[in-house]
Amino acid sequence: MTRKQPLDKRISAAVSQFWKTRAGQENKQALLGGRDQGARGAVTGGKQMDGFVTMVRDLICECGIEESDIHIGSDLELPGYYRPEKKWDLIVVTRGILLAAIEFKSQVGPSFGNNFNNRSEEAIGSASDIWTAYREGAFSTTHRPWLGYLMLLEECPRSTTPVAVRQPHFQVFDEFTDASYAQRYQILIMKLIRERLYDSGCFLISDRKTGLRGKYGEPNADLTFRSLVTSLQARIKSFVETDPLLQL
């Protein structure tokens, strides 16, 4: 994949890599046997979102940031307020300034309910933790970092069918009534942005069969990959254009 490819082709390549990596991990774990078999092997194997991570790294480099300032794979820990540190999926640190931190998440069935709750708590907690640490001076600068969140969800009947809610004592908010897990994720990410916990978010859906060929969907026009990248690049370019040391 080259940097000259259109953005939609880059996304398709990352989606295809996601499903191929996951399938390879499932097959490997099934052959090895033991407790870490099948779908669980793919979950614990990691690496599925590497195509997205490297794509975003390349897009940041195109804005004038050195690749050495973009951390993926290692040195991803940032200090927290409620815990010593939190490992993000991609961070940008230039001359001791934290410019950006991004989470790349995915969910494939069958346990959509428990995983949705876990992902929600993780997303809310991570953002709340880093913003409190920022307020308390953890990053040695008043420069506000840019936070991003990307979710890739398996498109299947269990993720797109309305889900009942339990209301034994009080009513849930109307938007959650009869919402599928795909809709719940969109609601979650929109609220994370509106509450300024994240600067931008992206929600993608893809089924495991056509996803191998790079097919994906963006059901919410406000949560596209392009909107996330546009927001991120605008913040990076603004820093590069106003920092005198980066103009040398």
C-alpha positions as CSV (number, residue, x, y, z in Angstrom):
1,M,0.0,0.0,0.0
2,T,1.4,3.4,-1.0
3,R,0.6,6.8,0.4
4,K,-0.7,7.9,-3.0
5,Q,-3.7,5.5,-2.8
6,P,-7.1,7.1,-2.3
7,L,-8.3,7.0,1.3
8,D,-11.2,4.5,0.5
9,K,-8.7,2.0,-0.9
10,R,-6.5,2.4,2.2
11,I,-9.4,1.7,4.4
12,S,-10.4,-1.4,2.3
13,A,-6.9,-2.7,2.6
14,A,-7.0,-2.3,6.4
15,V,-10.4,-4.0,6.6
16,S,-9.1,-6.9,4.5
17,Q,-6.0,-7.2,6.7
18,F,-8.2,-7.2,9.8
19,W,-10.2,-10.2,8.7
20,K,-7.3,-12.1,7.2
21,T,-5.3,-11.7,10.3
22,R,-8.2,-12.7,12.5
23,A,-8.9,-15.8,10.4
24,G,-5.2,-16.8,10.5
25,Q,-5.1,-16.5,14.3
26,E,-8.3,-18.5,14.7
27,N,-6.9,-21.3,12.4
28,K,-3.6,-21.3,14.2
29,Q,-5.1,-21.5,17.7
30,A,-7.5,-24.2,16.6
31,L,-4.6,-26.3,15.3
32,L,-2.6,-25.8,18.4
33,G,-5.5,-26.8,20.7
34,G,-5.7,-26.0,24.3
35,R,-7.8,-23.4,26.1
36,D,-7.1,-20.5,23.7
37,Q,-8.9,-21.9,20.7
38,G,-10.9,-20.5,17.8
39,A,-12.5,-17.1,18.2
40,R,-10.9,-16.5,21.6
41,G,-7.5,-17.1,19.9
42,A,-8.2,-14.2,17.6
43,V,-9.2,-12.0,20.4
44,T,-6.1,-12.7,22.5
45,G,-3.7,-12.8,19.5
46,G,-3.9,-9.1,18.8
47,K,-2.6,-7.5,15.6
48,Q,-5.9,-7.4,13.8
49,M,-6.1,-3.6,13.8
50,D,-2.4,-3.1,12.6
51,G,-3.6,-2.1,9.2
52,F,-5.5,0.9,10.6
53,V,-2.7,1.8,13.0
54,T,0.0,1.9,10.2
55,M,-2.4,3.8,7.9
56,V,-3.0,6.5,10.4
57,R,0.8,6.7,11.1
58,D,1.4,7.3,7.4
59,L,-1.3,10.0,7.3
60,I,0.3,11.8,10.2
61,C,3.7,11.6,8.6
62,E,2.2,13.3,5.5
63,C,1.5,16.3,7.8
64,G,5.2,16.9,8.6
65,I,5.7,14.7,11.7
66,E,8.7,12.5,11.9
67,E,7.9,8.8,11.9
68,S,10.1,8.4,15.0
69,D,7.7,10.7,16.9
70,I,4.8,8.4,16.2
71,H,4.7,5.4,18.5
72,I,3.0,2.1,17.6
73,G,3.7,-1.3,19.0
74,S,5.8,-0.1,22.0
75,D,6.4,2.9,24.2
76,L,2.6,3.5,24.2
77,E,2.2,4.2,28.0
78,L,0.8,7.6,29.1
79,P,0.4,8.6,32.7
80,G,-3.1,8.5,34.2
81,Y,-4.6,10.1,37.3
82,Y,-6.5,7.1,38.7
83,R,-3.8,4.6,37.7
84,P,-0.1,4.9,37.0
85,E,-0.3,4.5,33.3
86,K,-2.5,3.5,30.4
87,K,-1.3,2.0,27.1
88,W,-2.9,3.6,24.0
89,D,-2.7,2.1,20.5
90,L,-1.0,5.1,18.8
91,I,0.5,8.2,20.3
92,V,2.3,11.2,18.8
93,V,5.0,12.9,21.0
94,T,7.1,15.7,19.5
95,R,9.8,17.5,21.6
96,G,8.1,16.3,24.8
97,I,4.7,17.5,23.7
98,L,1.8,14.9,23.5
99,L,0.0,15.8,20.2
100,A,-2.4,12.9,19.9
101,A,-3.5,9.5,21.3
102,I,-5.8,7.1,19.5
103,E,-7.6,3.9,20.4
104,F,-8.3,1.3,17.7
105,K,-10.9,-1.2,18.8
106,S,-12.9,-4.0,17.2
107,Q,-15.7,-6.4,18.2
108,V,-16.6,-9.7,16.6
109,G,-19.4,-11.9,17.9
110,P,-20.9,-13.8,19.5
111,S,-20.7,-12.0,22.9
112,F,-21.9,-8.6,21.8
113,G,-23.6,-7.7,25.1
114,N,-20.8,-8.1,27.5
115,N,-18.2,-6.8,25.1
116,F,-20.2,-3.7,24.4
117,N,-20.4,-2.9,28.1
118,N,-16.6,-3.5,28.5
119,R,-15.7,-1.4,25.5
120,S,-18.0,1.5,26.8
121,E,-16.5,1.4,30.2
122,E,-13.0,1.3,28.8
123,A,-13.6,4.2,26.4
124,I,-15.1,6.4,29.0
125,G,-12.6,5.5,31.7
126,S,-9.5,6.0,29.5
127,A,-10.6,9.4,28.4
128,S,-11.7,10.6,31.8
129,D,-8.4,9.4,33.3
130,I,-6.1,11.1,30.7
131,W,-8.0,14.4,30.9
132,T,-7.8,14.5,34.7
133,A,-4.0,13.7,34.4
134,Y,-3.8,16.5,31.8
135,R,-5.5,18.9,34.2
136,E,-3.1,18.0,36.9
137,G,-0.1,18.7,34.7
138,A,1.0,15.2,33.8
139,F,2.2,16.2,30.4
140,S,4.3,19.3,31.4
141,T,2.5,21.6,28.9
142,T,-0.8,23.4,28.4
143,H,-1.0,22.1,24.8
144,R,-4.2,20.1,24.7
145,P,-3.7,16.7,23.1
146,W,-6.0,15.3,20.4
147,L,-7.9,12.1,21.3
148,G,-9.4,9.8,18.8
149,Y,-11.5,6.6,18.9
150,L,-12.1,4.0,16.1
151,M,-14.4,1.0,16.3
152,L,-14.8,-1.8,13.8
153,L,-17.8,-3.9,14.4
154,E,-18.7,-7.2,12.8
155,E,-21.9,-6.8,10.7
156,C,-24.2,-9.8,11.3
157,P,-27.8,-10.4,12.5
158,R,-26.8,-10.4,16.2
159,S,-25.1,-7.0,15.9
160,T,-27.8,-5.3,13.8
161,T,-31.0,-6.7,15.4
162,P,-32.8,-4.5,18.0
163,V,-31.8,-5.5,21.6
164,A,-34.2,-5.4,24.5
165,V,-33.3,-3.3,27.6
166,R,-33.9,-4.1,31.2
167,Q,-35.7,-1.3,33.2
168,P,-36.6,-2.9,36.6
169,H,-36.5,0.5,38.4
170,F,-36.0,3.4,36.0
171,Q,-36.4,4.0,32.3
172,V,-33.3,4.1,30.1
173,F,-32.9,7.0,27.7
174,D,-35.2,6.8,24.7
175,E,-32.4,6.5,22.2
176,F,-31.4,3.1,23.6
177,T,-34.9,1.5,23.3
178,D,-34.8,-1.2,20.6
179,A,-31.4,-0.1,19.5
180,S,-29.1,-2.8,18.0
181,Y,-25.5,-3.1,19.2
182,A,-24.4,-1.3,16.0
183,Q,-26.7,1.6,16.9
184,R,-25.5,1.5,20.5
185,Y,-21.9,2.0,19.4
186,Q,-22.9,4.9,17.3
187,I,-24.7,6.5,20.2
188,L,-21.7,5.8,22.5
189,I,-19.2,7.4,20.1
190,M,-21.4,10.4,19.4
191,K,-21.8,11.1,23.1
192,L,-18.1,10.7,23.7
193,I,-17.5,13.4,21.2
194,R,-20.3,15.7,22.4
195,E,-19.0,15.5,25.9
196,R,-15.5,16.3,24.6
197,L,-14.0,13.1,25.9
198,Y,-12.7,12.5,22.4
199,D,-12.1,15.0,19.6
200,S,-13.3,12.7,16.9
201,G,-14.5,9.1,16.4
202,C,-15.1,6.6,13.6
203,F,-17.5,3.7,13.4
204,L,-17.1,1.0,10.7
205,I,-19.0,-2.2,10.1
206,S,-17.9,-5.2,8.0
207,D,-19.0,-8.8,7.7
208,R,-16.4,-11.5,7.9
209,K,-17.1,-12.8,4.3
210,T,-17.0,-9.7,2.2
211,G,-14.7,-8.1,4.6
212,L,-11.9,-10.3,3.4
213,R,-12.2,-8.4,0.1
214,G,-12.1,-5.1,1.9
215,K,-15.8,-4.3,2.0
216,Y,-17.0,-2.1,4.8
217,G,-19.8,0.3,5.7
218,E,-20.0,3.7,7.5
219,P,-23.6,3.9,8.7
220,N,-23.2,7.3,10.4
221,A,-22.1,10.3,8.3
222,D,-20.7,12.0,11.4
223,L,-18.5,9.0,12.3
224,T,-16.6,8.3,9.1
225,F,-12.9,7.5,8.9
226,R,-12.4,10.6,6.7
227,S,-13.9,12.8,9.3
228,L,-11.6,11.4,12.0
229,V,-8.5,11.8,9.8
230,T,-9.5,15.3,8.7
231,S,-9.8,16.4,12.4
232,L,-6.5,14.7,13.3
233,Q,-4.6,16.1,10.3
234,A,-6.0,19.6,11.0
235,R,-4.7,19.5,14.6
236,I,-1.3,18.1,13.5
237,K,-0.9,20.7,10.7
238,S,-1.8,23.5,13.0
239,F,1.0,22.5,15.3
240,V,3.5,22.0,12.6
241,E,2.8,25.4,10.9
242,T,3.1,27.3,14.2
243,D,6.0,25.6,15.8
244,P,9.2,27.4,14.8
245,L,11.5,24.4,15.4
246,L,9.5,22.3,12.9
247,Q,10.0,25.0,10.2
248,L,13.8,24.7,10.2
